[in-house]
Amino acid sequence: MTIYEAHRIIREYYMITNPTEEDDFLYTEALSYVVEETQDPEYILELGGYYYDRRNFDLALKYYELAAAYGSDEAMLGLGYIWYYGRTGEKDYEKAFYYYDQASRRGSIVGAYKMADMYKNGYYVEKSFDRYKEIVEGLYPMIRNNKNPHAPLPEVFTRLGKIRADEGSTDEALRLYGSARTALEKRIRDNPFFGNLTIMKYLILDTYSLRPFDAEAFGLYDLYYILGEPAKVRFRFEDEDHEVEAVREDGEVVVRFDDKWFRTVDDFFKRAEVDGEKLTARYEELRDFELERRETGEAAE
């Protein structure tokens, strides 16, 4: 392999919306080759991010530490996440705070709101909801007009939305959740990273803790709420009907999408496909959602 060939493989991988195992193998081989030959921190960071997304956190840690040694702010954030959540088996809030603080000092909004989380929870620092609120509210004017779906607008807006909901400002909270959802839908379309899907799940659940579910007007991500209980939903993609059903089995809810089964709602959102593409990549093309039934009084029949 040459540097030219490796860069070609990497560029072509970016154009694939639903990569196969072979695509992944060729991409990581090419990326590893470029890293070995150039020690370019951007490619080192990219390789760490790939392994983090695939939950291979030991390799993610290795490459994030290497990229951070070259001064990569994004790598510092990655290290903060690894130690905050204990991705390699051990939580270390002191290390997490250090890396979030370093990134925040360099202007990272992500580093700042993760530091805010640590004040909210009292992790390594003294617990202070006032400090948490101060940081989050300070980030809002910095991000509110950002149209880039990969900017941390959903993360800031969902945090501020929860603050407003707790203050009784329901309309403002719902406005923030709605804006966060719109940005997050576009982000997930490009990258169904498990962290993005997790944010979406709790955003949807928080939304329906503030307002009733409308069975006449809902879309793909509302299934996070609907499928929490046994339910059946139909929708159309192009000229075909599709059906998704949540079924209680051994005390747990499993999901059937057409003729395929998924262990959980999270698994469904991560892996479900239609016409060879991830369902999340097709969300704008799905239409005519219809709730056939939901076995709880929480949603309209």
Backbone bond lengths (Angstrom), bond angles and torsions (degrees), N, CA, C in turn:
res aa  C-N    CA-C-N  psi(-1)  N-CA   C-N-CA  omega(-1)  CA-C   N-CA-C  phi
1 M - - - 1.467 - - 1.523 110.06 -
2 T 1.322 116.46 141.77 1.459 122.19 175.34 1.533 109.32 -110.49
3 I 1.320 116.12 166.12 1.465 120.29 176.77 1.520 110.28 -58.84
4 Y 1.325 117.07 -40.93 1.467 120.81 179.36 1.525 110.57 -60.53
5 E 1.332 117.12 -46.87 1.465 120.90 -179.59 1.527 111.12 -64.18
6 A 1.326 116.41 -40.07 1.459 120.49 -179.90 1.521 110.94 -63.60
7 H 1.324 116.90 -44.23 1.463 120.00 178.76 1.531 111.35 -64.48
8 R 1.327 116.81 -35.47 1.465 119.74 177.67 1.524 110.57 -64.24
9 I 1.326 117.26 -44.41 1.464 121.24 179.17 1.522 110.88 -61.80
10 I 1.324 115.84 -41.78 1.471 120.63 -179.67 1.531 109.97 -64.72
11 R 1.322 117.37 -45.11 1.470 120.97 179.78 1.525 110.85 -62.11
12 E 1.322 117.29 -43.11 1.463 120.64 -179.54 1.522 111.35 -66.45
13 Y 1.326 116.79 -32.82 1.464 120.31 178.87 1.530 110.50 -63.82
14 Y 1.328 116.33 -36.13 1.465 120.06 -179.90 1.531 111.83 -61.89
15 M 1.326 117.60 -24.16 1.463 121.84 -176.90 1.523 112.37 -87.21
16 I 1.330 118.02 -8.00 1.467 121.60 -177.20 1.519 109.08 -89.54
17 T 1.312 117.34 124.44 1.459 120.44 -177.57 1.528 112.75 -87.78
18 N 1.315 117.63 -22.41 1.465 120.74 -179.07 1.524 108.69 -140.02
19 P 1.347 118.19 74.81 1.460 121.30 -172.33 1.520 113.52 -65.67
20 T 1.328 115.11 146.55 1.459 122.14 175.02 1.531 109.12 -86.70
21 E 1.324 115.98 173.60 1.467 119.93 176.82 1.525 110.51 -61.80
22 E 1.332 116.62 -36.30 1.464 119.75 178.07 1.524 110.88 -66.28
23 D 1.345 116.60 -40.40 1.465 119.71 176.32 1.526 110.75 -59.77
24 D 1.329 115.53 -44.74 1.466 120.28 179.46 1.525 111.02 -61.52
25 F 1.327 116.25 -42.40 1.471 120.61 -179.07 1.529 110.72 -62.11
26 L 1.334 116.80 -48.40 1.457 120.41 -179.16 1.526 111.07 -62.74
27 Y 1.331 115.73 -40.11 1.467 120.53 -179.99 1.521 111.14 -63.48
28 T 1.332 117.91 -48.08 1.465 119.87 -178.06 1.530 111.25 -68.45
29 E 1.337 116.68 -34.65 1.466 118.97 175.72 1.523 110.23 -63.03
30 A 1.323 117.12 -45.11 1.460 121.05 -179.92 1.520 110.90 -65.76
31 L 1.318 116.43 -42.80 1.459 120.52 -178.64 1.526 110.29 -66.19
32 S 1.319 116.95 -41.74 1.472 120.80 177.99 1.521 110.75 -62.34
33 Y 1.324 116.54 -38.68 1.465 120.88 179.35 1.529 110.34 -64.15
34 V 1.337 116.64 -45.91 1.461 120.41 -179.96 1.529 110.56 -62.87
35 V 1.327 116.12 -41.40 1.462 120.18 178.09 1.519 110.75 -60.77
36 E 1.318 116.65 -46.07 1.467 120.71 -178.34 1.523 111.50 -64.39
37 E 1.331 115.90 -37.69 1.464 119.62 -175.15 1.525 112.89 -81.79
38 T 1.343 117.40 -32.05 1.468 119.59 -172.03 1.519 114.68 -113.69
39 Q 1.347 117.48 -24.70 1.465 121.65 -173.29 1.532 111.31 55.61
40 D 1.317 117.04 30.17 1.456 122.14 178.68 1.529 108.81 -71.46
41 P 1.341 118.26 120.68 1.474 119.86 -175.48 1.524 113.93 -62.07
42 E 1.344 118.30 -27.71 1.463 120.12 178.73 1.527 110.80 -65.54
43 Y 1.327 116.52 -40.39 1.465 119.70 178.66 1.533 111.06 -74.88
44 I 1.325 116.19 -33.21 1.470 119.69 175.86 1.526 109.33 -62.68
45 L 1.338 115.78 -44.79 1.462 121.13 177.63 1.529 110.58 -61.78
46 E 1.323 116.74 -42.34 1.471 120.80 -179.02 1.522 110.80 -61.99
47 L 1.317 116.95 -40.43 1.457 120.06 179.41 1.530 110.33 -67.53
48 G 1.330 116.62 -39.98 1.462 119.76 175.65 1.513 111.69 -61.60
49 G 1.335 116.57 -41.45 1.462 120.75 179.11 1.520 111.91 -65.09
50 Y 1.320 116.47 -38.02 1.471 120.16 177.65 1.523 110.20 -60.05
51 Y 1.328 116.26 -46.93 1.465 119.27 -178.40 1.527 111.86 -69.65
52 Y 1.326 117.32 -32.76 1.470 119.60 176.37 1.520 109.67 -63.60
53 D 1.324 117.06 -44.92 1.464 121.61 -179.96 1.531 110.70 -60.72
54 R 1.328 116.77 -35.54 1.470 121.13 179.41 1.520 112.30 -86.86
55 R 1.309 116.61 7.70 1.467 123.96 178.06 1.532 112.95 62.93
56 N 1.303 117.09 24.48 1.461 121.03 171.58 1.525 106.13 -94.01
57 F 1.330 114.97 78.28 1.452 120.20 -167.25 1.524 113.73 -74.48
58 D 1.327 118.07 -24.02 1.460 119.53 176.86 1.530 110.59 -64.79
59 L 1.339 116.13 -44.28 1.459 118.88 177.61 1.523 111.24 -71.14
60 A 1.329 116.99 -35.28 1.461 119.60 176.09 1.529 110.16 -59.16
61 L 1.333 116.55 -45.13 1.461 121.36 179.16 1.529 110.60 -59.05
62 K 1.317 116.32 -44.80 1.470 121.19 -179.48 1.529 111.18 -56.66
63 Y 1.322 116.74 -49.87 1.460 119.68 -175.03 1.526 112.13 -77.45
64 Y 1.331 117.49 -32.52 1.462 119.05 175.00 1.524 110.60 -64.14
65 E 1.314 117.62 -42.18 1.470 120.03 178.99 1.521 110.75 -62.94
66 L 1.332 116.44 -39.20 1.465 119.80 179.40 1.526 110.86 -66.76
67 A 1.323 117.38 -43.96 1.464 120.72 179.08 1.519 111.20 -66.97
68 A 1.334 117.31 -37.82 1.462 120.95 178.73 1.524 111.01 -63.37
69 A 1.325 116.51 -33.44 1.462 120.26 178.22 1.521 111.30 -64.11
70 Y 1.332 116.20 -23.78 1.457 121.05 175.91 1.532 111.40 -90.01
71 G 1.343 117.28 2.17 1.458 121.15 175.87 1.513 115.25 92.73
72 S 1.340 118.30 17.98 1.460 120.79 -178.39 1.528 111.21 -73.80
73 D 1.333 116.54 119.84 1.470 121.24 177.18 1.520 111.26 -63.33
74 E 1.332 117.47 -41.92 1.455 121.48 -178.90 1.526 110.83 -63.58
75 A 1.327 116.71 -36.73 1.467 119.93 177.66 1.520 110.49 -65.56
76 M 1.326 117.05 -37.56 1.469 120.25 176.83 1.515 110.82 -62.06
77 L 1.331 116.82 -39.69 1.460 120.10 176.00 1.523 110.87 -63.40
78 G 1.330 115.94 -42.57 1.456 119.59 178.22 1.513 111.84 -59.70
79 L 1.308 116.57 -41.15 1.465 120.49 177.92 1.527 110.51 -66.45
80 G 1.328 116.00 -38.06 1.456 119.06 176.40 1.519 111.47 -59.06
81 Y 1.335 116.67 -44.31 1.462 120.69 178.77 1.521 111.55 -64.48
82 I 1.300 117.56 -41.28 1.466 120.31 -179.38 1.521 110.92 -60.88
83 W 1.348 116.80 -44.10 1.468 119.10 -177.10 1.524 111.77 -80.30
84 Y 1.327 117.72 -31.33 1.471 120.84 179.60 1.528 110.49 -65.60
85 Y 1.321 116.22 -44.49 1.463 120.63 -176.55 1.527 113.40 -95.31
86 G 1.330 116.63 -1.83 1.459 119.09 -179.84 1.514 112.52 63.56
87 R 1.318 116.56 42.96 1.463 120.75 -173.12 1.534 112.77 -62.88
88 T 1.313 117.74 -28.21 1.463 119.53 -179.91 1.528 111.90 -99.08
89 G 1.333 116.26 12.88 1.455 120.65 175.41 1.513 114.80 108.49
90 E 1.316 117.66 -6.39 1.472 121.01 -177.94 1.522 110.05 -141.69
91 K 1.314 116.63 124.64 1.458 120.87 174.44 1.529 109.39 -84.50
92 D 1.327 115.95 140.19 1.460 121.04 176.78 1.521 106.99 -141.90
93 Y 1.341 115.98 92.64 1.456 120.26 -174.69 1.523 112.34 -68.61
94 E 1.324 117.39 -27.54 1.462 119.02 176.98 1.530 110.49 -64.33
95 K 1.332 116.23 -45.76 1.466 119.80 177.64 1.527 110.58 -65.04
96 A 1.338 116.56 -42.25 1.459 120.09 179.90 1.523 110.54 -58.78
97 F 1.328 116.42 -46.94 1.466 119.90 -179.14 1.524 110.37 -62.60
98 Y 1.323 116.58 -40.44 1.464 120.65 -179.90 1.528 110.49 -58.32
99 Y 1.329 116.81 -49.12 1.457 119.63 -176.45 1.523 111.79 -70.57
100 Y 1.333 117.91 -39.29 1.465 120.02 176.63 1.524 110.29 -63.50
101 D 1.318 116.39 -41.01 1.458 120.87 -179.74 1.519 110.76 -64.28
102 Q 1.341 116.99 -43.43 1.457 120.36 179.08 1.525 111.32 -60.71
103 A 1.343 115.93 -44.28 1.458 119.96 179.52 1.531 111.12 -66.18
104 S 1.336 116.32 -40.69 1.463 120.64 179.59 1.521 111.21 -62.52
105 R 1.306 117.20 -41.05 1.462 121.20 179.68 1.526 111.53 -62.56
106 R 1.339 115.94 -23.60 1.462 120.76 178.52 1.519 111.62 -92.64
107 G 1.340 116.74 8.62 1.451 120.84 175.08 1.513 116.03 97.83
108 S 1.333 117.10 10.82 1.464 120.19 -177.89 1.523 111.22 -77.81
109 I 1.336 116.66 121.95 1.458 121.32 175.54 1.524 109.78 -68.33
110 V 1.315 116.87 -37.23 1.471 120.37 178.66 1.525 110.09 -61.52
111 G 1.333 116.96 -47.56 1.450 119.96 178.30 1.517 111.61 -58.16
112 A 1.335 116.63 -37.53 1.463 120.61 -178.80 1.520 111.88 -68.16
113 Y 1.346 118.56 -46.10 1.472 117.34 -177.29 1.524 111.94 -74.04
114 K 1.342 116.81 -24.44 1.468 117.69 174.52 1.532 110.34 -74.08
115 M 1.311 118.33 -34.54 1.459 120.33 171.47 1.520 109.85 -62.04
116 A 1.346 116.45 -40.93 1.465 120.64 177.86 1.525 110.29 -58.34
117 D 1.326 116.46 -41.91 1.466 120.13 178.06 1.527 111.40 -58.85
118 M 1.309 115.91 -37.11 1.457 119.37 -178.42 1.531 110.48 -69.31
119 Y 1.323 117.60 -35.33 1.468 120.23 173.67 1.528 111.02 -67.58
120 K 1.308 116.76 -39.19 1.462 120.80 179.59 1.526 111.10 -62.31
121 N 1.341 115.97 -40.85 1.468 120.70 -175.28 1.526 113.76 -93.72
122 G 1.338 116.67 -11.08 1.458 119.30 -177.74 1.516 112.98 72.24
123 Y 1.329 116.79 34.47 1.458 122.11 178.87 1.522 109.37 -90.38
124 Y 1.310 116.55 112.21 1.469 126.86 -179.70 1.522 111.29 72.79
125 V 1.343 118.41 -37.79 1.465 121.85 178.96 1.531 109.22 -104.46
126 E 1.341 115.70 165.27 1.460 119.92 178.00 1.528 110.04 -66.18
127 K 1.312 116.44 133.52 1.456 121.72 -177.39 1.522 110.46 -61.90
128 S 1.346 116.46 129.82 1.456 120.17 -178.57 1.528 109.46 -154.34
129 F 1.319 116.91 102.17 1.460 119.92 177.07 1.527 110.56 -66.28
130 D 1.332 117.49 -33.43 1.462 120.36 179.11 1.532 110.60 -61.40
131 R 1.336 116.35 -41.74 1.468 119.97 178.64 1.528 110.52 -66.46
132 Y 1.334 116.11 -40.95 1.464 121.25 176.50 1.530 110.28 -57.10
133 K 1.323 115.86 -50.71 1.463 121.00 -178.07 1.531 110.93 -63.30
134 E 1.314 116.77 -40.67 1.465 121.10 -179.95 1.526 110.90 -60.20
135 I 1.329 116.58 -44.58 1.468 120.09 -178.97 1.523 110.49 -66.08
136 V 1.334 116.98 -47.87 1.465 120.56 -177.09 1.528 111.14 -62.60
137 E 1.326 116.77 -45.22 1.463 119.05 179.34 1.524 111.49 -65.43
138 G 1.319 117.43 -31.10 1.457 120.73 177.05 1.522 112.80 -70.09
139 L 1.323 116.89 -26.52 1.463 120.66 -179.75 1.526 111.98 -80.50
140 Y 1.318 117.06 -26.27 1.469 120.91 -175.00 1.529 113.30 -54.18
141 P 1.345 120.12 -52.18 1.471 118.61 -179.75 1.520 113.39 -65.80
142 M 1.335 117.85 -18.37 1.457 121.39 179.90 1.525 111.80 -78.16
143 I 1.336 117.16 -21.97 1.459 120.70 -170.80 1.521 113.47 -121.29
144 R 1.327 118.58 -15.18 1.464 120.85 -166.15 1.520 114.49 -61.99
145 N 1.336 118.65 -26.27 1.469 120.62 -178.56 1.524 112.89 -104.19
146 N 1.310 117.01 11.26 1.461 120.90 -178.32 1.524 109.56 -78.93
147 K 1.320 117.72 122.43 1.467 122.52 -177.07 1.523 113.15 -95.99
148 N 1.314 117.34 -2.42 1.464 120.83 179.21 1.533 109.28 -74.56
149 P 1.348 118.73 117.32 1.466 119.79 -177.28 1.518 113.68 -63.14
150 H 1.329 116.70 -16.47 1.457 119.71 -179.97 1.529 112.32 -93.41
151 A 1.330 116.39 -0.91 1.463 120.20 173.22 1.527 108.87 -75.20
152 P 1.334 117.90 156.31 1.477 120.29 -174.50 1.522 115.01 -79.66
153 L 1.338 116.93 35.84 1.460 119.82 177.51 1.529 112.27 -62.19
154 P 1.339 120.38 -46.86 1.472 118.99 -179.15 1.523 112.99 -58.67
155 E 1.332 116.10 -38.37 1.455 119.51 -178.29 1.534 111.75 -66.17
156 V 1.328 116.07 -42.33 1.465 119.60 178.51 1.525 110.47 -70.61
157 F 1.332 117.20 -44.30 1.463 120.86 -176.64 1.529 111.96 -66.19
158 T 1.322 118.79 -37.94 1.463 119.40 179.11 1.529 111.04 -68.63
159 R 1.312 117.06 -36.49 1.467 119.40 176.95 1.529 110.82 -66.78
160 L 1.324 115.84 -45.19 1.456 118.81 179.37 1.533 110.59 -68.00
161 G 1.325 116.69 -34.63 1.456 120.38 177.28 1.515 112.07 -60.95
162 K 1.324 116.26 -42.03 1.470 119.76 178.22 1.525 111.13 -65.66
163 I 1.331 117.02 -37.91 1.463 120.87 176.25 1.522 109.83 -60.87
164 R 1.340 116.41 -47.30 1.464 120.18 -179.21 1.530 111.31 -65.86
165 A 1.307 118.08 -38.41 1.463 120.80 178.07 1.521 110.57 -61.55
166 D 1.332 116.65 -43.26 1.465 120.39 179.44 1.523 111.55 -66.33
167 E 1.336 116.67 -25.54 1.466 121.12 177.78 1.537 111.92 -83.35
168 G 1.345 115.72 -5.90 1.461 119.76 -179.50 1.514 114.48 92.05
169 S 1.332 117.69 4.65 1.475 121.43 179.52 1.528 108.91 -89.99
170 T 1.324 115.84 71.84 1.455 121.62 -173.06 1.525 112.50 -62.32
171 D 1.327 117.56 -45.31 1.462 120.62 -178.39 1.521 111.33 -60.59
172 E 1.321 116.80 -42.82 1.463 120.64 178.96 1.525 110.67 -65.82
173 A 1.322 116.67 -40.50 1.459 120.22 177.96 1.520 110.99 -61.52
174 L 1.328 117.47 -44.30 1.465 121.15 -179.89 1.525 111.23 -66.23
175 R 1.320 117.20 -34.99 1.468 119.98 176.16 1.522 110.43 -63.22
176 L 1.309 116.53 -44.51 1.462 120.86 179.09 1.521 111.06 -64.62
177 Y 1.332 116.96 -43.06 1.465 120.12 178.22 1.531 111.02 -62.57
178 G 1.332 116.83 -39.78 1.459 120.44 180.00 1.518 111.97 -63.59
179 S 1.325 117.02 -43.63 1.465 120.75 178.19 1.522 110.86 -65.67
180 A 1.318 116.42 -39.46 1.458 120.46 178.62 1.524 110.64 -63.44
181 R 1.335 116.00 -41.75 1.462 119.73 -179.84 1.523 111.71 -61.93
182 T 1.330 117.35 -44.85 1.459 121.27 -179.01 1.521 111.10 -58.64
183 A 1.325 117.00 -45.83 1.461 121.06 179.52 1.524 111.02 -66.89
184 L 1.319 116.44 -39.51 1.457 120.60 -176.09 1.523 111.65 -70.79
185 E 1.323 117.78 -35.24 1.469 120.74 176.30 1.520 110.66 -57.36
186 K 1.329 116.57 -43.13 1.464 120.70 -179.97 1.521 111.10 -68.93
187 R 1.317 116.63 -37.70 1.461 119.93 179.34 1.524 110.88 -65.49
188 I 1.318 116.25 -45.04 1.466 120.46 -179.04 1.520 111.20 -67.16
189 R 1.328 116.99 -32.96 1.466 120.27 175.97 1.524 110.35 -54.27
190 D 1.327 116.71 -39.27 1.460 121.29 -178.57 1.521 112.20 -85.65
191 N 1.348 116.54 -28.78 1.459 119.15 -174.93 1.524 110.31 -153.54
192 P 1.350 117.42 99.78 1.463 120.05 179.85 1.538 111.96 -78.55
193 F 1.315 115.73 49.28 1.467 122.61 177.58 1.527 109.53 -60.58
194 F 1.325 116.67 139.04 1.467 119.40 -174.10 1.519 112.57 -59.94
195 G 1.329 117.69 -29.80 1.458 119.73 177.76 1.518 112.26 -66.86
196 N 1.352 116.84 -39.96 1.464 120.38 177.62 1.521 111.31 -64.87
197 L 1.329 116.62 -41.20 1.463 120.53 179.43 1.533 110.87 -66.10
198 T 1.311 117.27 -36.12 1.464 120.60 178.31 1.527 110.61 -64.72
199 I 1.327 116.86 -42.68 1.468 119.99 176.74 1.522 110.07 -59.61
200 M 1.336 116.27 -44.05 1.462 120.29 -179.51 1.523 111.18 -62.10
201 K 1.309 117.13 -42.68 1.464 120.44 -178.40 1.523 110.88 -58.05
202 Y 1.317 116.94 -50.03 1.462 119.07 -176.63 1.523 111.59 -73.06
203 L 1.337 117.28 -28.65 1.464 120.29 174.23 1.530 110.27 -61.89
204 I 1.329 116.26 -45.73 1.471 120.90 179.60 1.528 110.47 -63.45
205 L 1.320 117.03 -46.25 1.464 120.09 -179.24 1.521 111.18 -63.91
206 D 1.333 117.33 -38.93 1.463 120.26 178.04 1.527 110.97 -67.42
207 T 1.331 116.49 -35.78 1.466 120.23 178.24 1.527 110.44 -60.30
208 Y 1.335 116.43 -46.33 1.465 118.96 -176.62 1.527 113.16 -82.51
209 S 1.316 116.42 -0.54 1.459 118.71 167.51 1.523 110.73 -81.96
210 L 1.362 115.56 -13.49 1.463 120.96 -177.66 1.516 113.46 -108.02
211 R 1.316 117.83 -22.53 1.471 120.22 179.98 1.517 110.12 -145.03
212 P 1.337 117.45 157.57 1.463 120.34 179.34 1.526 111.19 -68.75
213 F 1.313 115.47 150.97 1.458 121.58 174.16 1.529 109.06 -74.96
214 D 1.328 116.95 136.19 1.464 122.22 179.48 1.523 108.83 -105.02
215 A 1.321 116.90 105.71 1.464 121.91 -177.08 1.521 112.50 -69.12
216 E 1.339 117.59 -9.77 1.464 121.15 -179.55 1.526 112.17 -94.10
217 A 1.305 117.64 -9.99 1.469 120.40 -176.15 1.523 109.47 -148.98
218 F 1.321 116.60 93.63 1.467 119.89 178.10 1.525 108.85 -151.89
219 G 1.332 115.02 167.07 1.459 120.52 -177.77 1.509 112.35 -135.53
220 L 1.308 115.16 -164.53 1.466 121.37 -172.37 1.519 112.63 -54.22
221 Y 1.317 118.26 -51.17 1.460 119.63 -170.68 1.522 113.57 -74.58
222 D 1.334 116.57 -14.40 1.460 119.00 173.12 1.525 111.54 -66.71
223 L 1.333 116.44 -13.28 1.468 119.83 176.22 1.526 111.76 -64.63
224 Y 1.323 117.00 -20.85 1.471 118.72 174.05 1.525 109.96 -59.53
225 Y 1.323 116.64 -35.53 1.461 121.20 177.84 1.528 111.26 -82.59
226 I 1.316 116.19 -48.80 1.467 121.01 -174.05 1.527 111.70 -61.81
227 L 1.321 117.36 -44.14 1.457 121.18 -173.35 1.524 113.45 -82.57
228 G 1.317 116.46 7.42 1.461 118.80 173.45 1.515 112.29 -68.83
229 E 1.319 116.51 -17.56 1.463 124.17 176.30 1.527 108.08 -130.18
230 P 1.343 118.72 161.60 1.469 119.60 176.37 1.518 110.91 -51.70
231 A 1.320 116.58 128.78 1.460 121.75 -175.65 1.518 109.32 -162.02
232 K 1.326 115.59 164.14 1.464 121.00 175.14 1.520 108.53 -138.60
233 V 1.333 115.38 131.86 1.458 122.23 -178.39 1.529 108.74 -131.61
234 R 1.322 115.22 139.64 1.463 121.19 174.17 1.524 109.14 -115.18
235 F 1.344 115.74 149.42 1.459 120.73 173.16 1.523 108.28 -154.94
236 R 1.319 115.52 169.56 1.459 120.92 -178.78 1.522 110.49 -117.14
237 F 1.330 113.89 144.14 1.459 121.89 170.71 1.517 106.74 -130.37
238 E 1.336 116.07 119.33 1.459 121.25 -171.55 1.528 108.13 54.44
239 D 1.325 119.75 -119.34 1.469 120.48 -177.26 1.521 112.79 -107.12
240 E 1.318 116.73 16.68 1.461 119.70 -175.86 1.524 111.40 -116.57
241 D 1.337 114.69 142.69 1.462 121.05 174.12 1.519 109.60 -87.87
242 H 1.328 115.73 143.74 1.459 121.79 176.70 1.523 108.57 -132.04
243 E 1.311 115.02 155.45 1.460 120.14 -175.96 1.527 109.63 -135.98
244 V 1.317 115.05 133.19 1.455 120.90 174.85 1.519 108.19 -124.07
245 E 1.323 116.04 135.12 1.456 120.86 -174.15 1.526 110.16 -137.78
246 A 1.317 115.57 134.40 1.456 121.49 172.58 1.517 108.37 -100.29
247 V 1.335 116.35 130.94 1.462 122.41 -176.17 1.518 108.72 -129.60
248 R 1.318 116.05 136.35 1.462 119.22 176.92 1.525 109.36 -83.16
249 E 1.330 115.67 127.32 1.458 121.67 -177.22 1.527 108.73 -140.29
250 D 1.336 115.79 117.47 1.469 120.96 -178.60 1.528 111.68 54.74
251 G 1.326 115.62 39.67 1.458 120.34 177.07 1.510 114.92 82.62
252 E 1.347 118.19 -5.14 1.455 122.00 179.63 1.522 109.63 -115.00
253 V 1.337 115.89 156.25 1.456 120.98 177.01 1.520 109.09 -96.40
254 V 1.333 116.28 119.71 1.459 121.77 174.40 1.525 108.06 -110.00
255 V 1.333 116.33 162.45 1.465 120.58 -172.02 1.526 110.28 -124.03
256 R 1.326 114.79 132.58 1.469 121.80 172.20 1.517 108.41 -109.49
257 F 1.329 116.10 127.33 1.456 121.22 173.35 1.516 107.71 -119.10
258 D 1.334 116.08 109.92 1.462 122.38 -171.16 1.534 108.79 54.72
259 D 1.325 118.70 -111.65 1.468 119.04 -177.13 1.530 112.50 -109.15
260 K 1.337 117.32 15.14 1.462 120.17 -179.57 1.525 110.13 -116.37
261 W 1.331 115.37 146.98 1.468 121.72 -177.85 1.526 110.36 -111.97
262 F 1.336 114.62 145.80 1.462 121.99 179.56 1.525 108.50 -130.28
263 R 1.318 116.07 141.60 1.463 121.37 -172.91 1.517 112.86 -65.16
264 T 1.328 116.28 -34.46 1.463 121.91 -176.73 1.523 109.61 -145.49
265 V 1.324 116.04 170.60 1.459 120.23 173.56 1.529 109.74 -63.13
266 D 1.335 117.32 -39.53 1.463 120.99 178.18 1.523 110.89 -60.08
267 D 1.322 116.25 -42.74 1.458 121.30 179.19 1.529 110.34 -63.42
268 F 1.319 116.96 -39.96 1.464 121.79 177.06 1.518 110.96 -58.49
269 F 1.322 117.70 -49.51 1.460 120.29 -178.25 1.526 111.96 -66.91
270 K 1.301 117.31 -30.26 1.465 120.46 -179.45 1.522 112.25 -75.38
271 R 1.343 118.35 -35.75 1.455 119.16 -168.31 1.529 116.15 -118.83
272 A 1.320 119.28 -16.06 1.462 120.76 -173.59 1.532 111.13 -62.50
273 E 1.331 115.55 137.76 1.452 121.77 -178.62 1.524 110.89 -128.51
274 V 1.322 114.59 154.78 1.457 121.49 172.33 1.525 107.34 -139.26
275 D 1.315 115.71 127.29 1.464 121.71 -179.83 1.533 111.68 55.41
276 G 1.342 115.63 39.13 1.454 120.72 175.16 1.515 115.85 79.77
277 E 1.331 117.73 3.86 1.460 121.41 178.69 1.522 109.99 -123.42
278 K 1.330 116.03 153.64 1.455 119.54 176.37 1.526 109.97 -58.89
279 L 1.322 115.97 139.35 1.460 121.00 179.00 1.524 110.22 -57.26
280 T 1.323 116.66 -37.56 1.462 121.27 -179.17 1.530 112.31 -65.48
281 A 1.339 116.92 -27.21 1.467 120.20 177.24 1.520 111.52 -77.12
282 R 1.347 117.14 -18.45 1.463 122.36 -176.75 1.530 112.60 -103.82
283 Y 1.333 117.43 9.23 1.462 119.63 -167.91 1.529 113.05 -56.68
284 E 1.324 117.94 -32.49 1.464 120.25 -179.03 1.528 112.16 -73.10
285 E 1.335 117.28 -17.59 1.462 121.58 -177.80 1.534 112.73 -96.81
286 L 1.323 117.33 -4.63 1.459 120.61 179.55 1.519 109.11 -85.61
287 R 1.334 117.12 138.64 1.469 119.14 -175.21 1.529 110.83 -147.33
288 D 1.318 113.83 174.43 1.472 122.00 176.42 1.531 112.53 54.44
289 F 1.322 115.91 47.53 1.464 119.29 175.89 1.522 109.68 -67.07
290 E 1.326 115.24 133.53 1.463 120.60 -178.90 1.527 109.71 -138.36
291 L 1.315 115.15 123.12 1.459 120.52 176.83 1.525 108.75 -84.66
292 E 1.329 115.56 112.17 1.467 119.96 180.00 1.513 111.50 -79.82
293 R 1.330 115.85 -40.76 1.465 119.20 177.20 1.518 109.07 -163.55
294 R 1.302 114.54 155.44 1.482 121.44 170.50 1.501 107.11 -148.43
295 E 1.326 116.55 123.32 1.461 121.15 -170.19 1.522 112.40 -86.67
296 T 1.325 114.62 58.22 1.457 120.89 174.98 1.509 107.43 -160.19
297 G 1.308 117.08 156.63 1.458 120.04 178.72 1.502 113.36 -81.77
298 E 1.356 117.86 1.41 1.450 119.98 -175.81 1.512 113.21 -76.25
299 A 1.336 117.76 -23.77 1.456 120.05 -177.68 1.509 109.85 -120.15
300 A 1.311 114.96 151.03 1.462 119.77 178.19 1.518 109.95 -65.79
301 E 1.329 115.45 141.76 1.454 120.00 178.38 1.533 110.37 -89.49
